[in-house]
Amino acid sequence: MKDLHHQIVRFGMVGGAATATHFIVALALISMTVHPLWANAWAFLIAFQVSFFGHRGFTFRSRALPVATSVRRFAVTALCGFALSEMLLAGLLRWTEFSEPSVLAIALATVATLTFLMGRFWAFASPVPKSGSQTFGRIFHYVRKPAIWGKQTPEKTPGNTAEF
């Protein structure tokens, strides 16, 4: 649990640095008469670098996956986060009475939470051994056995390769 807490704090630090980078680069480009949409796109690409390398090396300290795999996965994560935030903003502004700052806070909190989960369990996750289902293997990798199970060993029957 302590590791999870530290990861969340590091995630916030890296996310803050990436957000500040995005904001500063966008403002600098806009001040040089770059159209705001282009400035935002360029700022996103630069902030993506800060976010990716910060999360890979500092937040999740991932070394198990090749960089190319992590880049692809984190790019999907970032683009999904961007799309989700746009959809949440549009939907909440259209169909609720919430104020714009409230809607923005809801969207940002939702996307940050999902980005953290996707980073931890997919984009920067250590590979799961090939035995069994990839999804269940990744989930149960983090589940601890209850103390009442003790040191049970699987039955030694032909074809039974399961381990507890």
C-alpha positions as CSV (number, residue, x, y, z in Angstrom):
1,M,0.0,0.0,0.0
2,K,2.9,2.3,0.7
3,D,4.2,1.8,-2.8
4,L,0.8,2.7,-4.3
5,H,0.7,5.9,-2.2
6,H,4.2,6.8,-3.4
7,Q,3.2,6.0,-7.0
8,I,0.2,8.3,-6.8
9,V,2.4,11.1,-5.4
10,R,5.0,10.6,-8.1
11,F,2.1,10.5,-10.7
12,G,0.9,13.9,-9.5
13,M,4.4,15.4,-9.7
14,V,5.0,14.2,-13.2
15,G,1.5,15.1,-14.3
16,G,2.0,18.6,-12.8
17,A,5.3,19.0,-14.7
18,A,3.8,17.9,-17.9
19,T,0.8,20.2,-17.5
20,A,3.0,23.1,-16.7
21,T,5.2,22.3,-19.8
22,H,2.0,22.1,-22.0
23,F,0.8,25.5,-20.7
24,I,4.1,27.3,-21.0
25,V,4.8,26.0,-24.5
26,A,1.3,26.8,-25.7
27,L,1.5,30.3,-24.3
28,A,5.0,30.8,-25.8
29,L,3.8,29.7,-29.3
30,I,0.6,31.7,-29.1
31,S,2.7,34.8,-28.2
32,M,4.7,34.1,-31.4
33,T,1.4,34.3,-33.4
34,V,1.0,30.6,-33.8
35,H,-2.7,29.8,-34.0
36,P,-4.0,28.4,-30.6
37,L,-5.1,25.1,-32.1
38,W,-1.6,24.5,-33.6
39,A,0.1,25.8,-30.4
40,N,-2.0,23.4,-28.3
41,A,-1.1,20.4,-30.6
42,W,2.6,21.2,-30.5
43,A,2.4,21.8,-26.7
44,F,0.7,18.4,-26.3
45,L,3.5,16.6,-28.2
46,I,6.2,18.2,-26.1
47,A,4.3,17.6,-22.8
48,F,3.8,14.0,-23.9
49,Q,7.6,13.6,-23.8
50,V,7.8,14.9,-20.3
51,S,4.9,12.8,-19.2
52,F,6.1,9.6,-20.9
53,F,9.7,9.7,-19.7
54,G,8.6,10.9,-16.2
55,H,6.1,8.1,-15.8
56,R,8.4,5.5,-17.2
57,G,11.4,6.4,-15.2
58,F,10.0,8.0,-12.1
59,T,6.3,7.2,-11.4
60,F,6.2,3.5,-12.4
61,R,10.0,2.9,-12.7
62,S,9.3,0.6,-15.6
63,R,12.2,-1.3,-17.2
64,A,10.6,-4.6,-18.0
65,L,8.9,-3.5,-21.3
66,P,10.8,-2.3,-24.3
67,V,10.6,1.5,-24.7
68,A,8.8,1.2,-28.1
69,T,6.1,-0.9,-26.5
70,S,5.7,1.6,-23.6
71,V,5.6,4.5,-26.0
72,R,2.8,2.9,-28.1
73,R,0.8,2.0,-25.0
74,F,1.2,5.4,-23.4
75,A,0.3,7.1,-26.6
76,V,-3.0,5.2,-26.7
77,T,-3.5,6.0,-23.0
78,A,-2.8,9.8,-23.6
79,L,-5.0,10.0,-26.7
80,C,-7.8,8.1,-25.0
81,G,-7.5,10.4,-22.0
82,F,-7.7,13.4,-24.3
83,A,-10.8,12.1,-26.1
84,L,-12.5,11.1,-22.9
85,S,-11.9,14.5,-21.4
86,E,-13.4,16.2,-24.5
87,M,-16.4,13.9,-24.4
88,L,-17.0,14.4,-20.7
89,L,-16.6,18.2,-21.0
90,A,-19.1,18.3,-23.9
91,G,-21.6,16.0,-22.3
92,L,-21.5,17.5,-18.9
93,L,-21.8,21.1,-20.2
94,R,-24.7,20.1,-22.5
95,W,-26.7,17.9,-20.1
96,T,-26.1,19.2,-16.6
97,E,-26.4,22.5,-14.8
98,F,-22.8,22.2,-13.4
99,S,-20.6,25.2,-13.7
100,E,-17.7,25.2,-16.1
101,P,-15.0,24.9,-13.4
102,S,-16.9,22.0,-11.8
103,V,-17.2,20.2,-15.1
104,L,-13.5,20.7,-15.8
105,A,-12.6,19.3,-12.4
106,I,-14.8,16.3,-12.9
107,A,-13.3,15.6,-16.3
108,L,-9.7,16.1,-15.1
109,A,-10.2,13.9,-12.0
110,T,-11.8,11.1,-14.1
111,V,-9.1,11.2,-16.8
112,A,-6.2,11.4,-14.3
113,T,-7.6,8.3,-12.4
114,L,-8.0,6.3,-15.6
115,T,-4.6,7.4,-16.9
116,F,-3.0,6.3,-13.6
117,L,-4.7,2.9,-13.8
118,M,-3.8,2.4,-17.5
119,G,-0.2,3.4,-16.8
120,R,0.1,1.1,-13.8
121,F,-1.6,-2.0,-15.2
122,W,-0.9,-1.7,-18.9
123,A,1.3,1.0,-20.4
124,F,4.2,0.5,-18.0
125,A,3.3,-2.9,-16.4
126,S,5.7,-5.7,-16.2
127,P,4.8,-8.6,-18.5
128,V,2.7,-11.3,-16.9
129,P,4.0,-14.9,-17.3
130,K,2.5,-16.7,-20.2
131,S,0.6,-19.1,-18.0
132,G,-3.1,-18.5,-17.9
133,S,-5.2,-15.6,-19.0
134,Q,-3.3,-12.3,-19.5
135,T,-6.1,-10.3,-17.9
136,F,-6.6,-12.5,-14.9
137,G,-2.9,-13.1,-14.5
138,R,-2.3,-9.3,-14.3
139,I,-5.1,-8.8,-11.8
140,F,-4.3,-11.7,-9.6
141,H,-0.6,-10.9,-9.6
142,Y,-1.5,-8.1,-7.2
143,V,-3.8,-10.1,-5.0
144,R,-2.3,-11.5,-1.9
145,K,-3.4,-14.9,-0.5
146,P,-5.4,-14.8,2.7
147,A,-3.5,-15.9,5.8
148,I,-6.0,-18.8,6.3
149,W,-4.8,-20.4,3.1
150,G,-1.4,-21.1,4.7
151,K,1.1,-22.9,2.6
152,Q,-1.2,-25.1,0.6
153,T,0.3,-26.9,-2.4
154,P,-1.6,-27.9,-5.5
155,E,-2.5,-31.5,-5.9
156,K,0.0,-33.3,-7.9
157,T,-2.1,-34.8,-10.6
158,P,-1.2,-35.4,-14.3
159,G,-1.8,-32.3,-16.3
160,N,-2.2,-30.0,-13.3
161,T,0.3,-27.2,-13.7
162,A,-1.4,-24.7,-11.4
163,E,0.5,-23.2,-8.6
164,F,-0.8,-21.4,-5.5
